[in-house]
Amino acid sequence: KDNKQRFSLLEENGELLIRANQGHTVMTVESERLLKQILSADEVQFCVHGTYKRNLESILESGLKHMKRLHVHFSSGLLTDGEVISGMG
């Protein structure tokens, strides 16, 4: 079992398939086709970024930074909504 939901399992035609949900940098993935860049706060009602409380002060002072990652990911809902899985738990 993967408590952090880093991968998904799917059984298809008698075979067990595994898929990464997040956290992998694969250069063959075309991010532009999969992700939507948010350019204005008016585009979304809620914008949630999951992180540790110890990072809050730095984020409030200087904003979110992608660091070594390609993107900063957000959710449009909360973990309690039941549909959010990415890094929020």
Chimera marker file (.cmm) of the C-alpha trace (Angstrom):
<marker_set name="trace">
<marker id="1" x="0.000" y="0.000" z="0.000" r="1" g="1" b="0" radius="0.5"/>
<marker id="2" x="1.243" y="3.492" z="-0.893" r="1" g="1" b="0" radius="0.5"/>
<marker id="3" x="-0.019" y="5.891" z="1.806" r="1" g="1" b="0" radius="0.5"/>
<marker id="4" x="1.405" y="8.951" z="0.022" r="1" g="1" b="0" radius="0.5"/>
<marker id="5" x="-0.330" y="7.942" z="-3.239" r="1" g="1" b="0" radius="0.5"/>
<marker id="6" x="2.858" y="8.182" z="-5.281" r="1" g="1" b="0" radius="0.5"/>
<marker id="7" x="1.683" y="5.413" z="-7.604" r="1" g="1" b="0" radius="0.5"/>
<marker id="8" x="-1.501" y="3.740" z="-8.840" r="1" g="1" b="0" radius="0.5"/>
<marker id="9" x="-2.118" y="0.072" z="-9.596" r="1" g="1" b="0" radius="0.5"/>
<marker id="10" x="-4.474" y="-1.125" z="-12.316" r="1" g="1" b="0" radius="0.5"/>
<marker id="11" x="-5.264" y="-4.669" z="-13.384" r="1" g="1" b="0" radius="0.5"/>
<marker id="12" x="-5.927" y="-4.911" z="-17.108" r="1" g="1" b="0" radius="0.5"/>
<marker id="13" x="-6.317" y="-8.122" z="-19.135" r="1" g="1" b="0" radius="0.5"/>
<marker id="14" x="-4.828" y="-10.173" z="-16.306" r="1" g="1" b="0" radius="0.5"/>
<marker id="15" x="-1.739" y="-7.948" z="-16.027" r="1" g="1" b="0" radius="0.5"/>
<marker id="16" x="-0.923" y="-5.650" z="-13.125" r="1" g="1" b="0" radius="0.5"/>
<marker id="17" x="0.098" y="-2.178" z="-14.305" r="1" g="1" b="0" radius="0.5"/>
<marker id="18" x="1.785" y="0.474" z="-12.142" r="1" g="1" b="0" radius="0.5"/>
<marker id="19" x="1.811" y="4.206" z="-12.849" r="1" g="1" b="0" radius="0.5"/>
<marker id="20" x="3.585" y="7.075" z="-11.087" r="1" g="1" b="0" radius="0.5"/>
<marker id="21" x="1.136" y="9.747" z="-9.916" r="1" g="1" b="0" radius="0.5"/>
<marker id="22" x="3.722" y="12.436" z="-9.204" r="1" g="1" b="0" radius="0.5"/>
<marker id="23" x="7.309" y="13.297" z="-8.468" r="1" g="1" b="0" radius="0.5"/>
<marker id="24" x="9.069" y="12.025" z="-11.577" r="1" g="1" b="0" radius="0.5"/>
<marker id="25" x="10.830" y="14.127" z="-14.182" r="1" g="1" b="0" radius="0.5"/>
<marker id="26" x="10.469" y="12.389" z="-17.530" r="1" g="1" b="0" radius="0.5"/>
<marker id="27" x="11.716" y="14.430" z="-20.454" r="1" g="1" b="0" radius="0.5"/>
<marker id="28" x="9.445" y="12.644" z="-22.957" r="1" g="1" b="0" radius="0.5"/>
<marker id="29" x="6.336" y="14.005" z="-21.228" r="1" g="1" b="0" radius="0.5"/>
<marker id="30" x="5.013" y="17.149" z="-22.893" r="1" g="1" b="0" radius="0.5"/>
<marker id="31" x="3.985" y="19.215" z="-19.859" r="1" g="1" b="0" radius="0.5"/>
<marker id="32" x="2.326" y="21.874" z="-21.988" r="1" g="1" b="0" radius="0.5"/>
<marker id="33" x="-0.249" y="19.322" z="-23.167" r="1" g="1" b="0" radius="0.5"/>
<marker id="34" x="-0.987" y="18.029" z="-19.655" r="1" g="1" b="0" radius="0.5"/>
<marker id="35" x="-0.842" y="21.119" z="-17.446" r="1" g="1" b="0" radius="0.5"/>
<marker id="36" x="-2.608" y="24.461" z="-17.490" r="1" g="1" b="0" radius="0.5"/>
<marker id="37" x="-0.630" y="27.554" z="-16.584" r="1" g="1" b="0" radius="0.5"/>
<marker id="38" x="-2.570" y="29.905" z="-14.302" r="1" g="1" b="0" radius="0.5"/>
<marker id="39" x="-1.783" y="33.515" z="-15.173" r="1" g="1" b="0" radius="0.5"/>
<marker id="40" x="-4.414" y="35.314" z="-13.107" r="1" g="1" b="0" radius="0.5"/>
<marker id="41" x="-6.058" y="34.773" z="-9.714" r="1" g="1" b="0" radius="0.5"/>
<marker id="42" x="-9.386" y="35.293" z="-11.495" r="1" g="1" b="0" radius="0.5"/>
<marker id="43" x="-8.963" y="31.954" z="-13.319" r="1" g="1" b="0" radius="0.5"/>
<marker id="44" x="-9.533" y="29.760" z="-10.248" r="1" g="1" b="0" radius="0.5"/>
<marker id="45" x="-11.773" y="29.968" z="-7.197" r="1" g="1" b="0" radius="0.5"/>
<marker id="46" x="-9.296" y="28.102" z="-4.950" r="1" g="1" b="0" radius="0.5"/>
<marker id="47" x="-5.601" y="27.411" z="-5.419" r="1" g="1" b="0" radius="0.5"/>
<marker id="48" x="-4.039" y="25.084" z="-2.845" r="1" g="1" b="0" radius="0.5"/>
<marker id="49" x="-0.372" y="24.116" z="-2.543" r="1" g="1" b="0" radius="0.5"/>
<marker id="50" x="0.515" y="21.300" z="-0.144" r="1" g="1" b="0" radius="0.5"/>
<marker id="51" x="3.678" y="21.845" z="1.891" r="1" g="1" b="0" radius="0.5"/>
<marker id="52" x="5.005" y="21.716" z="5.439" r="1" g="1" b="0" radius="0.5"/>
<marker id="53" x="4.101" y="24.403" z="7.984" r="1" g="1" b="0" radius="0.5"/>
<marker id="54" x="7.807" y="25.104" z="8.533" r="1" g="1" b="0" radius="0.5"/>
<marker id="55" x="7.961" y="26.452" z="4.940" r="1" g="1" b="0" radius="0.5"/>
<marker id="56" x="5.114" y="28.946" z="5.351" r="1" g="1" b="0" radius="0.5"/>
<marker id="57" x="7.160" y="31.929" z="6.559" r="1" g="1" b="0" radius="0.5"/>
<marker id="58" x="9.588" y="31.664" z="3.647" r="1" g="1" b="0" radius="0.5"/>
<marker id="59" x="6.730" y="31.295" z="1.141" r="1" g="1" b="0" radius="0.5"/>
<marker id="60" x="4.963" y="34.370" z="2.540" r="1" g="1" b="0" radius="0.5"/>
<marker id="61" x="8.200" y="36.387" z="2.380" r="1" g="1" b="0" radius="0.5"/>
<marker id="62" x="9.460" y="35.406" z="-1.061" r="1" g="1" b="0" radius="0.5"/>
<marker id="63" x="6.778" y="33.328" z="-2.789" r="1" g="1" b="0" radius="0.5"/>
<marker id="64" x="6.771" y="29.752" z="-4.025" r="1" g="1" b="0" radius="0.5"/>
<marker id="65" x="9.829" y="28.521" z="-5.909" r="1" g="1" b="0" radius="0.5"/>
<marker id="66" x="10.050" y="25.444" z="-8.079" r="1" g="1" b="0" radius="0.5"/>
<marker id="67" x="13.548" y="24.651" z="-6.723" r="1" g="1" b="0" radius="0.5"/>
<marker id="68" x="14.813" y="21.539" z="-8.607" r="1" g="1" b="0" radius="0.5"/>
<marker id="69" x="11.361" y="20.645" z="-9.923" r="1" g="1" b="0" radius="0.5"/>
<marker id="70" x="10.004" y="21.625" z="-13.315" r="1" g="1" b="0" radius="0.5"/>
<marker id="71" x="6.783" y="23.120" z="-11.920" r="1" g="1" b="0" radius="0.5"/>
<marker id="72" x="4.991" y="24.205" z="-8.763" r="1" g="1" b="0" radius="0.5"/>
<marker id="73" x="1.848" y="22.088" z="-8.542" r="1" g="1" b="0" radius="0.5"/>
<marker id="74" x="-1.468" y="23.239" z="-7.101" r="1" g="1" b="0" radius="0.5"/>
<marker id="75" x="-4.866" y="21.743" z="-6.483" r="1" g="1" b="0" radius="0.5"/>
<marker id="76" x="-8.214" y="23.410" z="-6.972" r="1" g="1" b="0" radius="0.5"/>
<marker id="77" x="-9.605" y="21.623" z="-3.916" r="1" g="1" b="0" radius="0.5"/>
<marker id="78" x="-8.738" y="20.358" z="-0.466" r="1" g="1" b="0" radius="0.5"/>
<marker id="79" x="-7.707" y="16.852" z="0.591" r="1" g="1" b="0" radius="0.5"/>
<marker id="80" x="-11.047" y="16.521" z="2.392" r="1" g="1" b="0" radius="0.5"/>
<marker id="81" x="-12.883" y="16.977" z="-0.932" r="1" g="1" b="0" radius="0.5"/>
<marker id="82" x="-12.107" y="13.336" z="-1.769" r="1" g="1" b="0" radius="0.5"/>
<marker id="83" x="-10.735" y="13.930" z="-5.272" r="1" g="1" b="0" radius="0.5"/>
<marker id="84" x="-7.391" y="15.524" z="-4.377" r="1" g="1" b="0" radius="0.5"/>
<marker id="85" x="-4.439" y="13.106" z="-4.239" r="1" g="1" b="0" radius="0.5"/>
<marker id="86" x="-1.309" y="15.030" z="-5.210" r="1" g="1" b="0" radius="0.5"/>
<marker id="87" x="1.130" y="15.556" z="-2.350" r="1" g="1" b="0" radius="0.5"/>
<marker id="88" x="-1.527" y="16.834" z="-0.001" r="1" g="1" b="0" radius="0.5"/>
<marker id="89" x="-1.438" y="13.966" z="2.476" r="1" g="1" b="0" radius="0.5"/>
<link id1="1" id2="2" r="1" g="1" b="0" radius="0.2"/>
<link id1="2" id2="3" r="1" g="1" b="0" radius="0.2"/>
<link id1="3" id2="4" r="1" g="1" b="0" radius="0.2"/>
<link id1="4" id2="5" r="1" g="1" b="0" radius="0.2"/>
<link id1="5" id2="6" r="1" g="1" b="0" radius="0.2"/>
<link id1="6" id2="7" r="1" g="1" b="0" radius="0.2"/>
<link id1="7" id2="8" r="1" g="1" b="0" radius="0.2"/>
<link id1="8" id2="9" r="1" g="1" b="0" radius="0.2"/>
<link id1="9" id2="10" r="1" g="1" b="0" radius="0.2"/>
<link id1="10" id2="11" r="1" g="1" b="0" radius="0.2"/>
<link id1="11" id2="12" r="1" g="1" b="0" radius="0.2"/>
<link id1="12" id2="13" r="1" g="1" b="0" radius="0.2"/>
<link id1="13" id2="14" r="1" g="1" b="0" radius="0.2"/>
<link id1="14" id2="15" r="1" g="1" b="0" radius="0.2"/>
<link id1="15" id2="16" r="1" g="1" b="0" radius="0.2"/>
<link id1="16" id2="17" r="1" g="1" b="0" radius="0.2"/>
<link id1="17" id2="18" r="1" g="1" b="0" radius="0.2"/>
<link id1="18" id2="19" r="1" g="1" b="0" radius="0.2"/>
<link id1="19" id2="20" r="1" g="1" b="0" radius="0.2"/>
<link id1="20" id2="21" r="1" g="1" b="0" radius="0.2"/>
<link id1="21" id2="22" r="1" g="1" b="0" radius="0.2"/>
<link id1="22" id2="23" r="1" g="1" b="0" radius="0.2"/>
<link id1="23" id2="24" r="1" g="1" b="0" radius="0.2"/>
<link id1="24" id2="25" r="1" g="1" b="0" radius="0.2"/>
<link id1="25" id2="26" r="1" g="1" b="0" radius="0.2"/>
<link id1="26" id2="27" r="1" g="1" b="0" radius="0.2"/>
<link id1="27" id2="28" r="1" g="1" b="0" radius="0.2"/>
<link id1="28" id2="29" r="1" g="1" b="0" radius="0.2"/>
<link id1="29" id2="30" r="1" g="1" b="0" radius="0.2"/>
<link id1="30" id2="31" r="1" g="1" b="0" radius="0.2"/>
<link id1="31" id2="32" r="1" g="1" b="0" radius="0.2"/>
<link id1="32" id2="33" r="1" g="1" b="0" radius="0.2"/>
<link id1="33" id2="34" r="1" g="1" b="0" radius="0.2"/>
<link id1="34" id2="35" r="1" g="1" b="0" radius="0.2"/>
<link id1="35" id2="36" r="1" g="1" b="0" radius="0.2"/>
<link id1="36" id2="37" r="1" g="1" b="0" radius="0.2"/>
<link id1="37" id2="38" r="1" g="1" b="0" radius="0.2"/>
<link id1="38" id2="39" r="1" g="1" b="0" radius="0.2"/>
<link id1="39" id2="40" r="1" g="1" b="0" radius="0.2"/>
<link id1="40" id2="41" r="1" g="1" b="0" radius="0.2"/>
<link id1="41" id2="42" r="1" g="1" b="0" radius="0.2"/>
<link id1="42" id2="43" r="1" g="1" b="0" radius="0.2"/>
<link id1="43" id2="44" r="1" g="1" b="0" radius="0.2"/>
<link id1="44" id2="45" r="1" g="1" b="0" radius="0.2"/>
<link id1="45" id2="46" r="1" g="1" b="0" radius="0.2"/>
<link id1="46" id2="47" r="1" g="1" b="0" radius="0.2"/>
<link id1="47" id2="48" r="1" g="1" b="0" radius="0.2"/>
<link id1="48" id2="49" r="1" g="1" b="0" radius="0.2"/>
<link id1="49" id2="50" r="1" g="1" b="0" radius="0.2"/>
<link id1="50" id2="51" r="1" g="1" b="0" radius="0.2"/>
<link id1="51" id2="52" r="1" g="1" b="0" radius="0.2"/>
<link id1="52" id2="53" r="1" g="1" b="0" radius="0.2"/>
<link id1="53" id2="54" r="1" g="1" b="0" radius="0.2"/>
<link id1="54" id2="55" r="1" g="1" b="0" radius="0.2"/>
<link id1="55" id2="56" r="1" g="1" b="0" radius="0.2"/>
<link id1="56" id2="57" r="1" g="1" b="0" radius="0.2"/>
<link id1="57" id2="58" r="1" g="1" b="0" radius="0.2"/>
<link id1="58" id2="59" r="1" g="1" b="0" radius="0.2"/>
<link id1="59" id2="60" r="1" g="1" b="0" radius="0.2"/>
<link id1="60" id2="61" r="1" g="1" b="0" radius="0.2"/>
<link id1="61" id2="62" r="1" g="1" b="0" radius="0.2"/>
<link id1="62" id2="63" r="1" g="1" b="0" radius="0.2"/>
<link id1="63" id2="64" r="1" g="1" b="0" radius="0.2"/>
<link id1="64" id2="65" r="1" g="1" b="0" radius="0.2"/>
<link id1="65" id2="66" r="1" g="1" b="0" radius="0.2"/>
<link id1="66" id2="67" r="1" g="1" b="0" radius="0.2"/>
<link id1="67" id2="68" r="1" g="1" b="0" radius="0.2"/>
<link id1="68" id2="69" r="1" g="1" b="0" radius="0.2"/>
<link id1="69" id2="70" r="1" g="1" b="0" radius="0.2"/>
<link id1="70" id2="71" r="1" g="1" b="0" radius="0.2"/>
<link id1="71" id2="72" r="1" g="1" b="0" radius="0.2"/>
<link id1="72" id2="73" r="1" g="1" b="0" radius="0.2"/>
<link id1="73" id2="74" r="1" g="1" b="0" radius="0.2"/>
<link id1="74" id2="75" r="1" g="1" b="0" radius="0.2"/>
<link id1="75" id2="76" r="1" g="1" b="0" radius="0.2"/>
<link id1="76" id2="77" r="1" g="1" b="0" radius="0.2"/>
<link id1="77" id2="78" r="1" g="1" b="0" radius="0.2"/>
<link id1="78" id2="79" r="1" g="1" b="0" radius="0.2"/>
<link id1="79" id2="80" r="1" g="1" b="0" radius="0.2"/>
<link id1="80" id2="81" r="1" g="1" b="0" radius="0.2"/>
<link id1="81" id2="82" r="1" g="1" b="0" radius="0.2"/>
<link id1="82" id2="83" r="1" g="1" b="0" radius="0.2"/>
<link id1="83" id2="84" r="1" g="1" b="0" radius="0.2"/>
<link id1="84" id2="85" r="1" g="1" b="0" radius="0.2"/>
<link id1="85" id2="86" r="1" g="1" b="0" radius="0.2"/>
<link id1="86" id2="87" r="1" g="1" b="0" radius="0.2"/>
<link id1="87" id2="88" r="1" g="1" b="0" radius="0.2"/>
<link id1="88" id2="89" r="1" g="1" b="0" radius="0.2"/>
</marker_set>
